[in-house]
Amino acid sequence: MKGEINLTNSNGPFNIYSYFVGSNPPTSINPIPTFPKIKKTAFLSPFTFVAGDVTIRDNTYVGPFVSIRADEGTPFYIAQNCNLQDGVVLHGLKNKYVEVNGKNYSIYIGERVSCAHGSLIHGPSRIDQDVFIGFKAIVYNAQVGEGSFISTDAVVTGGVILKPDSFVPPGAHIDSQAKADRLSKVTKTEEEFAKEVQRVNQEFPKAYSVLFGKTKCSCGLTY
């Protein structure tokens, strides 16, 4: 029909999109612009936004409409083999940090962390390796121990420290250390679910890179 795009003979996706990857704007909070450091094997999906002192390591998948904004709290670190799914938001507060190996971070995300659709990680926060953060869950001003599972719509905040393998039930509000200490261990069901999510998403960076191609013009469009 007139005005429609004919996809019949298409050999691949119509790749008419861009994403923003750039330095933070100079402000009184962060006067020095810093450009993100992103490994070539990471993949940024359409319409993602990455600004400021952000490190993204190898084979990390960043889904559509993810916002990683280190323009106030900074720096952010995202380790290898992570996945930030559609609509995930990362932001931080000025001069508020977590310490990892003697270095301060606004947000630190360890290896093989899954952040499901619509989740929010707000610094100061530390997420250790092999953590699953569920749909629309919030982690703010907290530290989440290795192997923990944060369920859908749960909130973890208040400066709490979750022990390794903590299970946060759906919709729970963990805002005191007493509540955090009473959490049960992750069950086998949740552990297996998190591992499967991780397994599937580790294939995406390479697969999407092949699908969309590697060559980019200076405007950011792949062709």
Stockholm file with secondary structure:
# STOCKHOLM 1.0

chainA/1-223         MKGEINLTNSNGPFNIYSYFVGSNPPTSINPIPTFPKIKKTAFLSPFTFVAGDVTIRDNTYVGPFVSIRADEGTPFYIAQNCNLQDGVVLHGLKNKYVEVNGKNYSIYIGERVSCAHGSLIHGPSRIDQDVFIGFKAIVYNAQVGEGSFISTDAVVTGGVILKPDSFVPPGAHIDSQAKADRLSKVTKTEEEFAKEVQRVNQEFPKAYSVLFGKTKCSCGLTY
#=GR chainA/1-223 SS CTTCCCCTTCSSCCCCCCCEEECCCCCSSCCSCCCCEECTTSEECTTCEEEESEEECTTCEECTTCEEEESSSCCEEECTTCEECTTCEEEECTTCCEEETTEEESEEECTTCEECTTCEEEEEEEECTTCEECTTCEEEEEEECTTCEECTTCEECTTCEECTTBEECTTCEECSHHHHHTCCBCCHHHHHHHHHHHHHHHTHHHHHHHHHCSCBCTTSCBC
#=GC SS_cons         CTTCCCCTTCSSCCCCCCCEEECCCCCSSCCSCCCCEECTTSEECTTCEEEESEEECTTCEECTTCEEEESSSCCEEECTTCEECTTCEEEECTTCCEEETTEEESEEECTTCEECTTCEEEEEEEECTTCEECTTCEEEEEEECTTCEECTTCEECTTCEECTTBEECTTCEECSHHHHHTCCBCCHHHHHHHHHHHHHHHTHHHHHHHHHCSCBCTTSCBC
//
